[in-house]
Amino acid sequence: SYMHTLLGNEPDLIFASPTPAAIVAKQITQGTNIPVIFAPVNDPVAAGIVKNERAPEGNITGVRLSASDGRRLQYLKDVVPTVSKVLVPFSLGDKSAAASVKMLERLLPSDKEYMPADVDAVLLPREGLVMSRINDFVTVCLERKLPLSTPRFKQVEDGALTGYGFNGYEIGRQSARMAHMLFSGAPVSSLPV
């Protein structure tokens, strides 16, 4: 398989992004000395990637995202005060999406209707698969005149109305600094998530 070929090439480091890739990287490198850096991950503890963010165990550490979904929802409502039904599309099996949805459920009414017929806004969770479809969401939202909120700055440039969250370039820089520290001899456990 591809993963066995990857390990057979004896990489110096594996960079895993997003959460599902980080989970697989942890699984396939257990018992090896191959360091893994993940980025970005919503909640690496809930996803089972690490148990302790301050002193990651084993061979894996990385960059987690701060809890920003609630603030992003509030900003969307500030920009478009008439928003009352928000579509939050997500992949059921994605632990990163589950973390976003869990944060939002605390803020939304008890009605768990995620895809109402009369949705009046779309809020993308921090989930790679959904975010990779940004062009489709922009097209549909423009056609239906719906505000679209995204967790990634670049996607506002791609056509989303609002965004609050992470800058992919900066996460890449942070990950590169971590890789440099590992290559300079720092143990993985010395690099907090």
Secondary structure as GFF3:
##gff-version 3
##sequence-region A 1 193
A	DSSP	alpha_helix	2	8	.	.	.	ID=ss1
A	DSSP	beta_strand	14	16	.	.	.	ID=ss2
A	DSSP	alpha_helix	19	29	.	.	.	ID=ss3
A	DSSP	beta_strand	36	41	.	.	.	ID=ss4
A	DSSP	beta_strand	60	64	.	.	.	ID=ss5
A	DSSP	alpha_helix	69	79	.	.	.	ID=ss6
A	DSSP	beta_strand	86	87	.	.	.	ID=ss7
A	DSSP	alpha_helix	95	105	.	.	.	ID=ss8
A	DSSP	beta_strand	121	123	.	.	.	ID=ss9
A	DSSP	alpha_helix	128	131	.	.	.	ID=ss10
A	DSSP	alpha_helix	134	144	.	.	.	ID=ss11
A	DSSP	beta_strand	148	152	.	.	.	ID=ss12
A	DSSP	alpha_helix	153	157	.	.	.	ID=ss13
A	DSSP	beta_strand	162	166	.	.	.	ID=ss14
A	DSSP	alpha_helix	168	183	.	.	.	ID=ss15
A	DSSP	three_ten_helix	188	190	.	.	.	ID=ss16
###
